[in-house]
Amino acid sequence: MSELELPRITLKTEVEPPQGMNIYQAIPEMVEFRRLETAPPKARTLGLGRMVITLDGENGELVALQSYVKTGRWKTGEAETPPMPDAEGALIIAYPGGTEDFAYLPAEPRFIWHDESSSLRISLGEGTALVFKVADCLLVGVDREGGLTDIWMLGLDLSLE
């Protein structure tokens, strides 16, 4: 069996990272990131195992992500403080689905909660070489080939209020 090829990303450093919000919902149990600006007129969806990423249909820019994974499945023992970013800008993900509006890659993300920073790391692969700030509350890690390896949701409030 061949190793999963992670989606390739680029960073538009000439653009400020967008404002966004990370949300935890208890019923059904899910986490979500969404940009605060108006949604694009056309969107594409990329499924990565238990996570769904929404991209701008025109330029591939990250718009939102969702994952329905119970907090009981999150790891805590190996949690580390989120890293400092190496650069910042708008995240563009190379869409692997051609002209289709939905593409799926059989990834197996791991969810790692860091209580002191209220951050959730969603790990898709190994070998993170660089970390980018792609929203005011979101970091991503990439490997040396530009593949998406990690997502850190920062300041995630798990209270039920």
Residue, then its C-alpha position, 0 to 999 in steps of 0.5 A: m500500500s502506498e503512502l497517502e500524498l498530502p494536499r500541497i499548499t502555498l502561502k500568499t504572504e502578500v495578504e494578511p491572514p484572515q480573521g476567523m473563529n474556532i468553535y466547539q459544539a457539544i451536540p453533535e460533538m464537533v470542532e469548526f474553523r470559519r473565516l469571518e468574512t463573507a463566504p465565496p460564491k463558489a466553494r469546493t470541499l476536500g474530505l481528509g478522513r474525519m475532517v472536511i475542508t472548504l476552499d474558495g472555488e476560484n483560488g483554493e483559499l481556505v474558507a472553513l474546516q469541520s470535524y466530527v470527532k468526540t473529545g474522548r478520542w483526542k490524545t492529551g499525553e503527547a500534547e505540546t504548546p503550539p509552535m511559533p509561526d515561520a511566516e503568515g498569510a492566506l493559505i491556498i490548498a491545491y485541490p486534488g479533485g479536478t473539476e469536481d466540487f468534492a474530493y476525498l483523501p483517506a487520511e487518518p488525522r490524529f487529534i491532540w489537545h493541549d489544555e494550557s493553550s486551549s489548542l487542538r492539533i490535527s495531525l495528518g502526517e509527519g515531518t513538519a518543516l515550517v509552520f504558517k499562521v493562516a488566520d488569527c486563530l489557525l496555524v498549519g504545518v507543512d513538510r519539505e515538499g509543501g504537503l499539509t501535515d498539521i493544523w492547530m486550532l488556537g483558543l478553542d473554548l470547550s465550555l458549553e455556554 
